[in-house]
Amino acid sequence: MKIYITMVHNRHGEPQPYAFSTPEAAIAYARTVAEAYMRDGAEVETYRDARGYDTYSIEGDSVWVLEKTLDDPEAA
C-alpha cells in the first residue's frame, strides 16, 4: 500500500511529517502550507526533482511530498 508523506520544514524548527492516503491530498496540504509561508503575493513554485517529489520552497522553508510503501520489509 502506497502512502504519501508531506514533509514540512520551517527554518525555525525540525521537519515534521504528515501522512496521507492519496498524492492529491498530500500535495494539496503541501500547497496550503507553502502558501501560508508566502509573503508579498509571491507564487508557490511546483516542480519534480530528480528524486521524484513535488517541492515548494520559500525563503529557506520547504515542503515536499514523499511516496512510500506502508510496511515495506525492504525499506531500512
Contacts in CASP RR format, 6 or more apart in sequence:
PFRMAT RR
TARGET T0000
AUTHOR 0000-0000-0000
METHOD contacts of the structure
MODEL  1
MKIYITMVHNRHGEPQPYAFSTPEAAIAYARTVAEAYMRDGAEVETYRDA
RGYDTYSIEGDSVWVLEKTLDDPEAA
1 69 0 8 1.000
1 70 0 8 1.000
1 71 0 8 1.000
2 67 0 8 1.000
2 68 0 8 1.000
2 69 0 8 1.000
2 70 0 8 1.000
3 19 0 8 1.000
3 20 0 8 1.000
3 21 0 8 1.000
3 67 0 8 1.000
3 68 0 8 1.000
3 69 0 8 1.000
3 70 0 8 1.000
4 19 0 8 1.000
4 20 0 8 1.000
4 21 0 8 1.000
4 22 0 8 1.000
4 23 0 8 1.000
4 25 0 8 1.000
4 26 0 8 1.000
4 27 0 8 1.000
4 65 0 8 1.000
4 66 0 8 1.000
4 67 0 8 1.000
4 68 0 8 1.000
5 17 0 8 1.000
5 18 0 8 1.000
5 19 0 8 1.000
5 20 0 8 1.000
5 26 0 8 1.000
5 65 0 8 1.000
5 66 0 8 1.000
5 68 0 8 1.000
6 17 0 8 1.000
6 18 0 8 1.000
6 19 0 8 1.000
6 20 0 8 1.000
6 26 0 8 1.000
6 27 0 8 1.000
6 29 0 8 1.000
6 30 0 8 1.000
6 33 0 8 1.000
6 63 0 8 1.000
6 64 0 8 1.000
6 65 0 8 1.000
7 15 0 8 1.000
7 16 0 8 1.000
7 17 0 8 1.000
7 18 0 8 1.000
7 62 0 8 1.000
7 63 0 8 1.000
7 64 0 8 1.000
7 65 0 8 1.000
7 66 0 8 1.000
8 15 0 8 1.000
8 16 0 8 1.000
8 17 0 8 1.000
8 18 0 8 1.000
8 30 0 8 1.000
8 33 0 8 1.000
8 63 0 8 1.000
9 15 0 8 1.000
9 16 0 8 1.000
9 61 0 8 1.000
9 62 0 8 1.000
9 63 0 8 1.000
10 37 0 8 1.000
10 61 0 8 1.000
11 59 0 8 1.000
11 60 0 8 1.000
11 61 0 8 1.000
18 26 0 8 1.000
18 29 0 8 1.000
20 26 0 8 1.000
20 29 0 8 1.000
23 65 0 8 1.000
23 67 0 8 1.000
26 65 0 8 1.000
27 54 0 8 1.000
27 65 0 8 1.000
30 54 0 8 1.000
30 56 0 8 1.000
30 63 0 8 1.000
30 64 0 8 1.000
30 65 0 8 1.000
31 44 0 8 1.000
31 46 0 8 1.000
31 56 0 8 1.000
33 56 0 8 1.000
33 63 0 8 1.000
34 44 0 8 1.000
34 56 0 8 1.000
34 58 0 8 1.000
34 61 0 8 1.000
34 63 0 8 1.000
35 44 0 8 1.000
37 58 0 8 1.000
37 59 0 8 1.000
37 61 0 8 1.000
37 63 0 8 1.000
38 44 0 8 1.000
38 58 0 8 1.000
39 58 0 8 1.000
39 59 0 8 1.000
42 58 0 8 1.000
44 56 0 8 1.000
44 58 0 8 1.000
45 56 0 8 1.000
45 57 0 8 1.000
46 54 0 8 1.000
46 55 0 8 1.000
46 56 0 8 1.000
47 54 0 8 1.000
47 55 0 8 1.000
48 54 0 8 1.000
49 55 0 8 1.000
53 64 0 8 1.000
53 65 0 8 1.000
53 66 0 8 1.000
53 67 0 8 1.000
54 64 0 8 1.000
54 65 0 8 1.000
55 62 0 8 1.000
55 63 0 8 1.000
55 64 0 8 1.000
56 62 0 8 1.000
56 63 0 8 1.000
56 64 0 8 1.000
68 75 0 8 1.000
69 75 0 8 1.000
END
